[in-house]
Amino acid sequence: MIPLHSQVAFIVDLAVCVIALARYRHSNTELRILSAYFFISALSSVFEYYLAQRSINNLWFSRIFTPVQYALFAWMFSIWQMNKGEKLVVQASTVAFALICLGGVLFFENLRTFNNYARTIEGLLLVCLAGRSLYELDKESNASLARQPRFWISTATLVYFAGLLVLYALSNFLLSRSVETLRAAWVSHSIISIAASVLYGVAFLCRSTRQISGGRS
């Protein structure tokens, strides 16, 4: 049985996905990338729930989803980099991170456990990118930050990946203690996920979806 908090988190994600698809034609490149992320994330959640309902281990699937997730977010943040060199570094990091994920599978981790290393590295990288984005936006923009999708996207990314950094790093340890211990800790995952999804949803509803200050499509 899927816990209620996980069901609520999925419903919120699905609602944001619907909003994203409805606004897709009126969105710029960054928001279209985010739309693609929510669509892929929704399909992934359905597949993981399908496996879980049939008592099939679904942890291996996160090893496929994690590099895809990072690639979409990193590419989105790279668009906001004004320096061409920094833009290329962020984009190239998607290949480097994919190799890290592959290396983890081949040499360090079991497919039937959480991918602690890759998830933790991903969280640290995206927290840095989101923090840098907010810092640069604050310096560059004279308009209200609340009117800019970039602000809400960066804030949501910071909330989600910073909030779950410790949980991802300790998931296998908690699981080794007991399944109940992990389930209790996983409530925080749903709460943080809901909060971040709401912030992403605000980004899609901002009026200025064609222009985001501080970057070029």
C-alpha positions as CSV (number, residue, x, y, z in Angstrom):
1,M,0.0,0.0,0.0
2,I,1.4,3.4,-1.0
3,P,1.6,5.8,2.0
4,L,-0.8,8.7,1.9
5,H,2.0,11.3,2.0
6,S,3.5,9.7,-1.2
7,Q,0.1,9.8,-2.9
8,V,-0.4,13.5,-2.1
9,A,3.1,14.3,-3.3
10,F,2.4,12.4,-6.6
11,I,-1.0,14.3,-7.0
12,V,0.8,17.6,-6.6
13,D,3.5,16.7,-9.1
14,L,0.8,15.6,-11.5
15,A,-1.1,18.9,-11.1
16,V,2.1,20.8,-11.8
17,C,2.7,18.6,-14.9
18,V,-0.8,19.4,-16.2
19,I,-0.1,23.2,-15.7
20,A,3.2,22.9,-17.4
21,L,1.8,21.1,-20.4
22,A,-1.1,23.6,-20.6
23,R,1.4,26.5,-20.6
24,Y,3.9,24.8,-22.9
25,R,3.2,26.8,-26.0
26,H,3.6,30.1,-24.1
27,S,6.8,29.1,-22.3
28,N,10.4,29.8,-23.1
29,T,13.2,27.2,-23.4
30,E,13.9,27.0,-19.7
31,L,10.3,26.3,-18.8
32,R,9.9,23.8,-21.6
33,I,12.8,21.9,-20.2
34,L,11.2,22.0,-16.8
35,S,7.9,20.8,-18.4
36,A,9.8,17.9,-19.9
37,Y,11.2,17.1,-16.5
38,F,7.8,17.0,-14.8
39,F,6.4,14.8,-17.6
40,I,9.2,12.3,-17.4
41,S,9.0,12.4,-13.6
42,A,5.3,11.6,-13.6
43,L,5.8,8.7,-16.0
44,S,8.7,7.5,-13.8
45,S,6.6,7.6,-10.7
46,V,3.8,5.6,-12.3
47,F,6.3,3.0,-13.3
48,E,7.9,2.8,-9.9
49,Y,4.5,2.6,-8.2
50,Y,3.6,-0.2,-10.7
51,L,6.7,-2.2,-9.6
52,A,6.1,-1.5,-5.9
53,Q,2.5,-2.7,-6.1
54,R,3.8,-6.0,-7.4
55,S,6.5,-6.2,-4.8
56,I,9.2,-5.8,-7.4
57,N,12.3,-3.9,-6.3
58,N,12.3,-0.5,-8.1
59,L,15.5,1.0,-6.7
60,W,17.4,0.1,-9.9
61,F,15.2,2.5,-11.9
62,S,16.5,5.6,-10.0
63,R,19.9,4.9,-11.5
64,I,18.4,5.6,-14.9
65,F,16.3,8.5,-13.8
66,T,19.0,10.4,-11.8
67,P,21.4,11.2,-14.7
68,V,18.3,12.2,-16.8
69,Q,17.1,14.5,-14.0
70,Y,20.5,16.1,-13.6
71,A,20.9,16.6,-17.3
72,L,17.6,18.5,-17.6
73,F,18.3,20.7,-14.6
74,A,21.9,21.4,-15.5
75,W,20.9,22.3,-19.1
76,M,18.2,24.6,-17.8
77,F,20.6,26.4,-15.5
78,S,23.3,26.6,-18.2
79,I,20.9,28.8,-20.3
80,W,21.1,31.4,-17.5
81,Q,25.0,31.5,-17.6
82,M,26.1,34.7,-19.3
83,N,29.7,33.6,-19.5
84,K,30.1,31.2,-22.5
85,G,32.9,29.2,-20.7
86,E,30.7,28.6,-17.6
87,K,27.8,27.6,-19.8
88,L,29.9,25.0,-21.5
89,V,31.2,23.7,-18.2
90,V,27.7,23.2,-16.8
91,Q,26.6,21.5,-20.0
92,A,29.7,19.2,-20.0
93,S,29.0,18.3,-16.4
94,T,26.0,16.3,-17.6
95,V,28.3,13.9,-19.4
96,A,30.7,13.7,-16.5
97,F,27.8,13.0,-14.1
98,A,26.4,10.3,-16.3
99,L,29.9,8.6,-16.2
100,I,29.9,8.9,-12.4
101,C,26.5,7.2,-12.3
102,L,27.7,4.4,-14.6
103,G,30.9,4.0,-12.5
104,G,28.8,3.7,-9.3
105,V,26.8,0.9,-10.8
106,L,29.8,-1.0,-12.1
107,F,32.1,-0.6,-9.2
108,F,30.5,0.6,-6.0
109,E,26.8,0.0,-5.5
110,N,24.2,-2.7,-5.7
111,L,21.3,-2.2,-8.2
112,R,18.9,-3.3,-5.4
113,T,20.0,-0.5,-3.1
114,F,19.7,3.3,-3.1
115,N,22.3,5.2,-5.3
116,N,23.6,7.2,-2.4
117,Y,26.7,8.5,-4.1
118,A,25.2,9.7,-7.3
119,R,22.2,11.3,-5.6
120,T,24.4,13.1,-3.1
121,I,26.7,14.4,-5.8
122,E,23.7,15.5,-7.9
123,G,22.2,17.3,-4.9
124,L,25.5,19.2,-4.1
125,L,25.9,20.2,-7.8
126,L,22.3,21.4,-8.2
127,V,22.4,23.3,-4.9
128,C,25.5,25.1,-6.1
129,L,23.9,25.9,-9.5
130,A,20.6,27.1,-7.9
131,G,22.4,29.2,-5.3
132,R,24.6,30.8,-8.0
133,S,21.5,31.5,-10.1
134,L,19.8,33.3,-7.2
135,Y,22.9,35.3,-6.4
136,E,23.3,36.4,-10.0
137,L,19.6,37.2,-10.4
138,D,19.7,39.4,-7.3
139,K,22.6,41.4,-8.8
140,E,21.3,41.6,-12.4
141,S,17.6,42.3,-11.9
142,N,15.9,45.5,-11.0
143,A,12.4,44.0,-11.4
144,S,10.5,42.2,-8.7
145,L,12.0,38.7,-8.2
146,A,8.5,37.3,-7.5
147,R,7.5,38.0,-11.1
148,Q,10.4,36.0,-12.6
149,P,10.1,32.3,-13.2
150,R,13.9,32.0,-12.7
151,F,13.6,33.0,-9.1
152,W,10.9,30.4,-8.3
153,I,12.7,27.6,-10.2
154,S,16.0,28.3,-8.5
155,T,14.4,28.5,-5.1
156,A,12.4,25.3,-5.6
157,T,15.6,23.5,-6.7
158,L,17.5,24.8,-3.7
159,V,14.6,23.7,-1.4
160,Y,14.3,20.2,-2.9
161,F,17.9,19.2,-3.3
162,A,19.3,20.9,-0.1
163,G,16.4,19.5,1.9
164,L,16.9,15.9,0.7
165,L,20.7,15.9,0.7
166,V,21.0,14.2,4.1
167,L,18.1,11.7,3.4
168,Y,19.7,10.6,0.1
169,A,23.1,10.2,1.7
170,L,21.7,8.1,4.6
171,S,19.0,6.1,2.7
172,N,20.9,2.8,2.7
173,F,21.9,3.2,6.3
174,L,18.3,3.8,7.4
175,L,17.2,0.8,5.3
176,S,19.7,-1.4,7.0
177,R,18.2,-0.4,10.4
178,S,14.7,-1.3,9.3
179,V,12.2,-0.7,6.6
180,E,10.0,1.1,9.2
181,T,12.9,3.5,10.0
182,L,13.3,4.4,6.3
183,R,9.5,4.8,5.8
184,A,9.3,7.2,8.8
185,A,12.2,9.3,7.4
186,W,10.7,9.2,3.9
187,V,7.8,11.4,5.1
188,S,10.2,14.3,4.9
189,H,10.8,13.5,1.3
190,S,7.1,13.9,0.5
191,I,6.8,17.1,2.5
192,I,9.9,18.7,0.8
193,S,8.8,17.4,-2.6
194,I,5.3,19.0,-2.2
195,A,6.8,22.3,-1.2
196,A,9.2,22.3,-4.1
197,S,6.5,21.3,-6.6
198,V,4.3,24.2,-5.5
199,L,7.2,26.6,-6.1
200,Y,7.8,25.1,-9.5
201,G,4.1,25.5,-10.2
202,V,4.3,29.2,-9.4
203,A,7.1,29.6,-12.0
204,F,4.8,28.3,-14.7
205,L,2.1,30.7,-13.6
206,C,4.3,33.8,-13.7
207,R,3.3,36.3,-16.4
208,S,6.7,36.7,-17.9
209,T,7.1,33.2,-19.2
210,R,8.7,34.4,-22.5
211,Q,11.5,36.4,-20.9
212,I,13.5,35.4,-17.8
213,S,15.9,38.1,-16.6
214,G,19.6,37.2,-16.5
215,G,19.8,34.6,-19.3
216,R,19.4,33.9,-23.0
217,S,17.6,31.1,-24.6
